[in-house]
Amino acid sequence: MLLIQLSVFGQYSTQGKDFYLGFMGASDQSPSFTTLKPAELSVYIAAQRDVSGTISNEQTGFQMPFSVNAGEISKIILPSQECFSYSLGDTVAVRNTGLHVEATDTISIYLSNHRDYSFDASVVLPIRSLGTEYKIANYKSEEQSSFLIVGTEDNTIVEIVLQNDVSWENEENGDKTTYSAGKPYQFVINKGQTILVAGIGMMGSTIKSFDCKKIAVFSGNYCPFIPNDCPACDVLVEQLPPTNTWGKHFIVNPTIERKRDSRIVVTAQEPQTQITIKKEGKEEQFTMSQNQYVEFELGLSGAEITANQPVSVTQYAIGGFCSGMGDPFMLWIAPTEQSVKDIVFSPLPTNKINKHYVQIITKTEYKKSTLLDGKNIENQFSTFPENEQYSIARIELTPTVHRLQNPSGLMAYVYGYATPDQNTLEGELYESYGYLVASAINNIADDFNLSTSNGNFFYYETSESNGTTNISDTIKITRNIKSDFIRIEWKLNNKPLNITETNNKQHSFTLLGKDLQFGENKLQMLIVRNCQTDTLTSSLWRKPLSISTNAKKLFVCNGGTITLKIKESSSGKVTWKNKQTGELFFGNPITILPTENTTFDVFSQFENETSNTLSIEIIVLDQFLTTKKVSICQGETYSFYGQTLSKSGIYKKRFLNQSGCDSIINLDLTVNPSYQIHNNVQLVWGEEITIGDNTYKYAGKYTDYLTSTTGCDSIVHTTIHIRYSSCPDIEIQKFFTPNNDGENERWLPKNLQCYQHAIVNIYDRYGKLLKTFNQTEPEGWDGIYLGKPMPTDTYWYEITLPEISEEFVGYFLLKR
C-alpha cells in the first residue's frame, strides 16, 4: 500500500509576480573598502512574455522601474546603499535594506553578488513560496557566515535561536551586546526591513515568524575555503526555502567533470533522524539529533540520500586549487518530492564566465517527455548510477531565457564556470556560480495521504489515468499536520464531510468508493488557523465497474484443464456462463475441463451495479494417447526411447504433435520373477514322482527346469527319500478343473485321511498362503480365495506328515 504526499499550497515554484530580497556581505565588501572594487549587486529578471514592474525600498522611498521583453533576460545593477547589509565583524542588526519587486506578469529573478574573482548567485523565491519557519544552512567554516531576514509585512515578530554566541558592538554608539546560543531572541520588523546576523558557525540556527507573516531568508558565507584545507575562497549566497518544504529523498550529481567536485551537507530538524547515503555503490547510515549535520565528499558517480524525516541538503563546489577548476559556490538541492512541471529560467550573462550549464533530473520513465525550449532532449539523459529509476542530463546553454517542461515533473540547477583563458589575473582561480532553477516550493510538512484497499495510490495532481478508485474500494485518508492549527475541516465536492476530527497532529479516517460519484471528485482538507485557512485539494477519480481480459480466444489440449481469469475494477461477484450448455460458474479465476469447443460470457456485479460483458472462446485441440504393455523376466532389460529399464512400472514419453498438444506413449512394464524351489519328497518303495517331463522313483537329488505361465524359468530341486509304511502313499492331483462340470472340481490329496495329523498349505506362485486344511476336511480346495475364483496358473502345496516325520512340497495346475 503506497502513501503519496500531497501539498497544501498547490504547485508553488521559483516563479511569481511578487518578491522580497536583500544582499549581505563581509566588511571588505562595504562601500568604503578600497583595495578591490566594491561588489556589484544585481538582479537578473527573465520573462516568457513582455513584462514591466518596479523595484522599491519601502523604508527609504527608493523606486526603480524595469521592463523585460518576452524571451529575454535583463540585468539591473542596484545601488548598494538601498539593499546591501554588510558587517565589520559579528553582527545582529536591523536595517532598512530590503527590496520589493512587483511585476505585471510571471517572472524568474536571480540575484548576484559579484566583484573580480568573487561571484555567486541565488534564485529569488516569490512571496507565495515563502514560509514562517527556517533553519540556516551554510558551510561550517573558520570564516564568517551570515544570514539575512527580509520582512514582507509590517509588525512582523521574528524569533531567532542561534547555534553559536554572537557578540556585537553597535557601530553607532559602541554598545556591546551578546546573543547567547540556544536562547530565543525576538525582533519586530516591517516590510522591506532586514535583520542581518553574522558570526562563526551559524549553521543550524532557527528562525520563526508569528501570526502567519511570511519572511524571506538568505544564507551564506563571506569567503570560506571548501573544504577548510583547500584554498580559493569565494562569497556564497542562497535563498533558503522554509522547513515545511524539506524532503526525504534527494539525487545529488557532480556539476562537471573535475578531480574533486563537491562537498555535501545534510542537516536535520527533528531528533532521531535516520539518513542513508548511497554513493559509489556503497551505503552508509547515520542517526542525527536535532540540528546535527553530516558532511561528505560527493563521488564521481553522485549520491542518493534518503531520510525517515525531512532534511535539507546543500551542495558546495570545491575550490579550484583542489578541484582543478572554479571557485566555490553554494547550491540548494531540491528533494524529489518537489519536482516541477514547467519553468522559465536563465543562466547569468557575465563578463568572466563563458561556460553555462543546466543539470536536469527526472525519473527515467519520464525522460522521454522532457522538453527544453520546445525540443525533446530524451537522448541527452544518462541513467543515474546510484539509482536507475532516475536519469540526469547536463546541457551547456547560452545565457538567455530558456524553458523546461515535463508533465511528470523534474528538478534543475544552473551553474557556470570561467575557463582559464578568461582569467585575467595570473595565479588566481576562476569565477563560478550556481543556483536552483526548477523546483516546486510546496508545503509538504502539512499533508494528507490517500491509499486504497486494492493498492491504488494518488499523486498530488491525480488524473483519470493515475489514481482511479473502484466502487468496492475503501479509501484511507491519513493527515499529518506539523504546524499549529485551530481545527481541521473536510469537504467532498464542496459539501462538508461528517468527519470526527481530533486536535492531534495525525488523524485517519476512511471513505468508501461507492460513495463517490463517477468521474472526478474533489477532496479538500481545510487547515483553520487563527490568521488564515490553508486548503489542500486532491482529485479522487471513480470509474464505472468494468472488467477486461488479455485474450478473447484461448486454446486447450483435449483432456487438459484451462483457467479463465479476468481483470476486475472491483471485488464484485464474477459470473461465467457457458453459452452452449447454459451452465453457470462463479469466482475469479475458475478452472474448467472442456471436452469441446465452447464460448463463455463473463461479467461482474457489485451491489446494484453490473459491469460490461465479455466473451471468451475456447478451442479444444486434439491429443493422442497410446498404451503399450510389456513383460520381461527377472534379470532381463527393456529399451524404451533411450532408457534401459529393468523394474516394473509405468513409463511415459511425450511428443509434440502439429497442433501443439502432446502425444503420449505409456509403457506398462512388468518384470516377472524366476523361482528356485527345494522339495523334500518321501516315497514308499515302488512309488514314483513326475516333475515336469521327468519321473523319479529312487532316492537322490534331482534338478528340473520348468516354464511358468509368464514364460519365465523356475528351477526345482527335489530330494527323494524312500520309506515303507502301512498307510498308503499320499497321491497328489497334478491338476483340477473347478468349472462346475462335476469333474475334478476340487484339489484333495488321495489317502490323506490315513494320516491323522496331516496339514496341507496351498500357495500361489508368489508364495502367498491361499488355503490350509487337514485330514478332517475331506473337501480339499475348491480354487476360491477370499470369495473370488483364482485364475488358471501353477500353485504350490506343502504337506506335513508328523506321523512319519515327512514333508512334501510340489505344485499342481488349476485349469479353468
CORFENNOR-V296408 format. One record per backbone hydrogen bond with DSSP energy under -0.5 kcal/mol. CO is the residue of the C=O (numbers start at 0). NH is the residue of the N-H. If there is no record, write none. Layout:
# CORFENNOR-V296408
CO:NH
CO:NH
This chain:
# CORFENNOR-V296408
1:3
3:449
9:11
11:440
15:106
16:102
17:126
18:100
20:98
22:84
24:86
25:28
26:29
29:32
38:40
39:41
39:113
40:77
41:111
42:75
43:45
43:109
44:73
45:107
46:70
50:67
51:103
52:65
53:101
54:63
55:57
55:99
56:60
56:61
61:56
63:54
65:52
67:50
68:71
70:400
71:46
73:44
73:75
75:42
78:81
78:82
79:82
79:83
82:22
82:84
83:85
84:24
89:168
90:197
92:195
94:96
94:193
98:20
99:55
99:101
100:18
101:53
105:47
106:15
107:45
108:123
109:43
110:121
111:41
111:113
112:119
113:39
114:117
117:114
119:112
121:110
123:108
124:19
125:128
126:129
130:214
131:208
132:242
133:206
135:203
138:140
143:221
144:198
145:219
146:196
147:217
148:194
149:215
150:191
152:155
154:156
155:157
155:188
156:209
157:186
158:207
159:184
160:205
161:181
165:167
165:178
167:169
167:176
169:173
174:169
176:167
176:178
177:179
178:165
179:182
182:161
184:159
186:157
188:155
189:192
191:97
192:150
193:94
194:148
195:92
196:146
197:90
198:144
201:204
204:135
205:160
206:133
207:158
209:212
211:213
213:151
214:130
215:149
216:239
217:147
218:237
219:145
220:235
223:233
225:318
226:229
228:230
230:320
231:327
233:223
235:220
237:218
241:244
242:245
243:443
243:444
246:310
247:306
248:335
249:251
249:304
251:302
255:257
260:317
261:297
262:315
263:295
264:313
265:293
266:311
267:290
269:272
271:273
272:274
272:287
273:307
274:285
275:277
275:305
276:278
276:283
277:303
278:281
281:278
283:276
285:274
287:272
288:291
291:267
293:265
295:263
298:301
301:279
302:251
303:277
304:249
305:275
309:268
310:246
311:266
312:332
313:264
314:316
314:330
315:262
318:321
318:322
319:323
322:258
325:319
328:316
330:314
331:333
332:312
334:337
335:338
337:439
339:409
340:405
342:403
344:401
346:348
347:349
352:349
353:355
354:416
355:396
356:414
357:359
357:394
358:412
359:392
360:410
361:390
362:365
362:366
363:366
365:368
366:369
369:376
370:372
370:404
371:374
374:371
376:379
377:380
381:391
383:386
386:389
388:363
389:383
390:361
391:381
392:359
392:394
394:357
396:355
397:399
399:346
401:344
402:372
403:342
404:370
405:408
409:339
410:360
411:436
411:437
412:358
413:434
414:356
415:432
416:353
416:354
418:421
419:422
423:425
424:427
429:326
430:417
432:415
434:413
436:438
437:411
441:443
442:7
444:446
446:479
448:477
449:3
449:457
450:475
451:454
455:451
459:461
462:465
465:462
466:540
468:542
469:472
470:513
472:474
472:512
473:452
473:475
474:476
474:510
475:450
475:477
476:508
477:448
478:506
479:446
479:481
486:527
488:525
489:496
490:523
491:494
494:491
496:498
498:500
504:480
506:478
508:476
510:474
511:514
512:515
518:541
520:522
520:539
521:492
521:523
522:537
523:490
523:525
524:526
524:535
525:488
525:527
526:528
526:533
527:485
527:486
531:528
533:526
535:524
537:522
538:540
539:520
539:541
540:468
541:518
545:568
547:566
551:616
553:618
555:620
556:559
561:563
561:591
563:588
563:589
565:567
566:547
571:573
572:604
573:586
574:602
575:584
576:578
576:600
577:581
582:577
584:575
589:563
591:561
593:558
597:617
598:578
599:615
600:576
601:613
602:574
603:610
604:572
605:608
608:605
613:601
615:599
616:553
617:597
618:555
618:620
620:557
623:663
625:665
627:667
629:669
631:671
632:635
637:644
639:642
642:639
642:644
644:637
648:650
648:668
650:666
652:664
654:656
654:662
656:659
660:656
661:623
662:654
663:625
663:665
664:652
665:627
665:667
666:650
666:668
667:629
668:648
669:631
669:671
671:633
674:714
676:678
676:716
678:680
678:718
680:682
680:720
682:722
683:686
688:695
689:691
690:693
693:690
695:688
699:719
701:717
703:705
703:715
705:707
705:713
707:710
711:707
712:674
713:705
713:715
714:676
714:716
715:703
715:717
716:678
717:701
717:719
718:680
719:699
720:682
722:684
729:731
730:749
733:812
735:814
736:738
743:736
745:747
746:780
748:751
749:730
750:753
751:754
753:755
754:757
757:774
758:799
759:772
760:797
761:769
761:770
762:795
763:766
767:763
770:761
772:759
773:776
775:777
776:779
780:746
782:789
784:787
787:784
792:813
794:811
795:762
796:809
797:760
797:799
798:800
798:807
799:758
799:801
800:803
800:805
801:804
805:800
807:798
809:796
811:794
811:813
812:735
812:814
813:792
